[in-house]
Amino acid sequence: MRYRTLGRLADGTPGPRVSALCLGALPFGSTVGPAASYAVLDRFVERGGTFVDTANCYSFWVDGASGDESELLLGRWLAERGTRDDLVLSTKVGAHPAGPGPWPESAEGLAAEVVRRGVEGSLERLGTDRVELLYGHLDDRATPLEETVDAFGALVRDGIAGQVGISNQLTWRLERSRALARARGVAGYTCIQQRHSYLRPAAGTDFGTQQHVTPELLDYARAEPDLTLLAYTPLLSGAYTDPAKPLLPQYRHAGAAAQLAVLREVAAETAATAGQVVLAWLMGGELPVLPVIGASSVAQLDESLDAVELELTPEQRQRLDEA
């Protein structure tokens, strides 16, 4: 395993040292049962993984699930394994349905009382008194940014969150949030987690509530050394390597064909899978990105973890970039 620094703490010191890959716990306890979830978590730690990501709503959309499942399973595993102090935990609030009705209109949002209540519930399910990183899961246009920024800053002040971040927020909103935090003297966002992979979506397409990384965000993150960019769904749910999993329509365009051709060439040259090349490309770029990987089996996890040691040559990276 390799490691990197996550963001920056409120006092200006570097954030915690974390594994170069973060394990996403979205399916644990719902579509991935306890035994398989424990096996993946155990293997992640065995191979040096230290960074685990969840949310207070995973996975409410699965039949019979409430959204508590992932945090509850992680809490049981942490208690049984005694590994809490060895791990960096991140969770998210703001996307859980607040009541009946269509989602995302029913999402709880990021009002101050909702943020505080949300993280308190997460801590109880996780069996801990703090998280190293707390995200707002979805941007909330109905709540003033000042209120949300103050609410997250208060959680850092109170020792409940080591750092705070945001997910699925446009770049201009991210910059405004961070500027407000500086002006108000509270801890601001040091991490942003967006949808991101090697393939770029076609111009004009979107993913609903999910915000994809844009050139503007990459440019902004390069200019902000205290901001860590994390990528969710970096492997496109297995579509790079599994023929049974087609690409989403947003990625089916002429430019994608050229990218995939070069990706396959580099995979053959390095004796790696296409997914491993994607992860190496993300981790090793001019702006290192921290991928959040999913795995429902130890074999899937091992394939991703092996990418940490994959070194792309400057020429290979140039070909991938130009494609």
N, C-alpha and C positions, 0 to 999 in steps of 0.2 A: 504494500500500500504506500501511496504517497500522500502528503499532507499539505495543507495551505491554511492561510489565516482567513477567518471569516469576519468581514466588516471591521468595525472599529467601535470600541466601547464609548460610553458617554464622557468619560474622563480623557478621551483622546488616545488611550492606549490601544494596541492591536487587540482584536477580538480573539476568540479561542482558536486553537489549532484543531482543524477538522480533516477528516479523510477527504481525498480528492473527489470521491463519489459519495453522494448522499443517498441513503436508502429510503424510498418512498413507501409508506405503510398503508396507502389508500385501500387495498383490497383485504387487508388482514382482518380476520374476524367476520367477514361477510362472504365475498366470493372465494377467498382463500381461508380454509379452515384453520383451527388452532394448531394442529400438528404440523402442517406445512408452513404456517407462519412462524412458528417457533424454530423450525429447521432453517429457514432462510435467515432469521435474525441471529441465530447461533452461528451460522456460517459467516455472516457479515462480520461479526465481532471477532471470530476466529481468524479471519483474514485481515484484520486491522481496521475494519470500519468503525467509525466513531460518531457518525452524524446520521440521525434518523428524523424523518419528516412525516408529520401527520396533520390532521385537522379535526375540528369539533363537529364535522358533518360527514365523515367518511363511514359508510357509503349509504346515505339516506335514500338514494334512488333505487337501491336493490330491494326487491320484494321481501318484505318481512324485516327489513333493517330500519333502525331509527337514526343512524348517523353517529351513535356512540361507540360502535363496534371497534373501530381501529384504536382509539385511545384506550378503551377498556382492555383490549388484548395486550397492548403495549404495557399498560400498567401492571397487569398480571405477570407478564414476562419479566419486566424489570424487577418486580418483587421476588420472583422465584429465582432469578439468576443473580441478583445482587449487583447489577451492572450500572445502576443509575449514575454514580459518580464518574464512570468511565466514558459516558456518552454525552454528546451535545444533542439536545432535543429541540425541535421546532414544531410548533403547531399554529393553527390559523383560526380566526374567528370572523364572522360576518356573512357567511354563505348559508348557514343552516336555516331551513324554513322556519319562520316565526309563527306560522299558522297555516290553515288551509288556503288553497288557491294556487294558481300557476306559479311556477318558479321560473325565472329569478325574481319576479315581482314580490314574492313572499319571503325573500331572503332577509335575515335579521338585520343586516346593515351594520354600520360602524358608528352609531351614536354612543356617547360616553358610557351610559349605563349598560348598554348592550355589550360593549367591549369588556367592561369590568366583569359583568356577570358571565360572559362567555369564557374568559380565561379562568375564572374561578371554577367553573364546571370542568374545564379541561384539566386543571391541576388535580381535582378530586379523582377524575377517571384515571389519570396517569399515576396517581399515588406519589406526587411530588409537591414541593412548595415553590417551585420556580421552573421556568423554561429558559433556555439560553437564547432562543429567538422566537418572537411572536409576530405573526403576520396579520394584516388585514387581508382577508381572502379575496374579496371583490371590492372594487371601488364603489363608493356610495355617494352618488351625486345629490341625494336628498338631505344629507347631513353636512353642515358647514365644515370645510377642511380644518378650520381652527379647532373645532370641537374634537374631531377625530385625532388630530395631532396632539392636542393636550391630553387626551385620554391615553394614548400610547406612551407619551412621555411620562405620565404619572406612574405607569406600570414599571418603567425603568427606575424611576426615582424610588419606588417602594420595594425594589428588589424582586419583583415578581417576574420580570423579563430582563435578561441580560442585554438584549438588543431588540429592536423592532424593525419590521420590514413591511412591504406591501406586495401584493400579487395582483396581476391583471389590472394594472393602472397605466394609463397613457403617460408618455414622457413629460408632457407639460404639466400634468397633475402631480407627477412625482417631484419635479423640480419645485413646483409651488409648495408642496407639502414640506420638503426639506428646507426651503427658504423660511417658511412660517415657523418651523421648529427652531431654527437658528435665531430668528427675531424674538421668539417667545422664551428662549432660554431653556428649552426642553430637549430631550433626546429625540433625534429624528431618525428617519428610515436609513438603515445602513445596508439593507439587502432588498433586492427586488427579484421576484420569481415570476417568470413569464414562460409561455409556450415557446420552445426554440429547438431547432434541429438543424441538420445540414441542409436539407431541402427547404427552399423558401416557398411560401404559398403564392399562388397567382395573384397578380395585382387586382385589388378591388374585392377580394374574398375576405370573409371573416369567420371566426369560430364562436360566434355568440358572445358569451360572457368571458371567454378566454382571450386574452390579449397576446398576440404573437410579437416576438422581438422585432423591432424595426431598425433600419440603419440609423435613425435618429437616436434611439435608445443606446445602440452600440457606441455611437459617437459620444453621447453624454456620459456613459459609464467609463469610457477611456479617459475622460477629463476629470473624473471624480474618484481618486484613489481610495477613498474610504467606503465606496459602494461596491458590494459584491453582486454580480449577476448570476442567478441560478436559473437553470433550464429544466422545465418539466416536459414530460413526454418526448425526451430527446430521441428515442428509438421508434417513435411513431407506432407504439403498441405492437412492435414486432414486424412491421410491414417491410423493413429493409431486408429481412432474412427469411421470413415465413411466407411462402407463396399463397397460403390460405388466408392471409390477412392483407387485403388490397389497400392501396393508398387511399386516404380520404380524397374526396373530389377537389379540395382546395390545392392539393399537391399534383394534380394530374394536368400538366401543361407542357408545352414544348421545351421550356427551359429545364424542367425536371428530368426529362429524358437525357439531356446532355450531362447533368449532374450525376445521375445514376450510372451512366456509362463510365465516367471517370472514377466514381466511387468503387465500382466493381473492379476496375483495373488496379487501383491502389490496394484493394483487399487481396487480390491475387498476388501482387508483388510482395506483400507483407505476410502472406499466409495467415491472414486474419479474416474475420467475418466483416461484412459491411457495417454491422452495428458497432463493432469494435473500432473500426476506422472513424465512424461518426463521433464516438465518445472521445477518441484521441484528438480528433480535429477540434472539438469543443474545448477540451482541457488545455491544449497546447498552443492556442492561438495568441496573437498579439494582446488580445484581451482574454485572459483565461476565464472560461465559464465553468461553473460548478454544476454538473448534471445531477438531477434527481432521478434515479433509476427505479424502475419497478421490477419485481421478480415474484413469480408465483411458485418457483421451484429453485432448489439449490443449483441445478444445472444452468438455469437462466442467470442466476446471480453470478456464478463463477465466470460465465462468458463475459459479462459486463466488467467484473473486477479484473479480469485478465487484460482489459484494455488499458488499465493504468500504466502498464509497462510498455505499451506500444509507442514507439517513437517514429513519427513521420519525418521524412527528410524534408529539407526546405523545398526541394523540387516537387515532391509529392503534394506538399501543402499548397504550393503555388498553383499546381494543376487543379486541385480541388477548389481553391478560391476563384480561379479564373472561370471555371465551369459554372 
